[in-house]
Amino acid sequence: MIYSRKNIENPSDRVTLEQAEARELFHNWEHSQNRDLIRARLERAERIYGRGARDRIRAYMAQMKEGTIE
């Protein structure tokens, strides 16, 4: 049997994890306004959750700012 290193995951889990990351970053941004921290965490999320994670997390953060999601 051939095993692959490619991360095959449940996309719904990724959505939940990215929303949690966005929630944490949004609250950190509200309290500290530390751009370097947010930028570094978004880069880290890109490595963990895959290509496009930065943009998806920023979109979730924008929705939180608008109040459409918690």
Secondary structure, DSSP 8 states (H G I E B T S, - for coil): -----S----HHHHHHHHHHHHHHHHHHHHHH--HHHHHHHHHHHHHHH-TTHHHHHHHHHHHHHHTS--
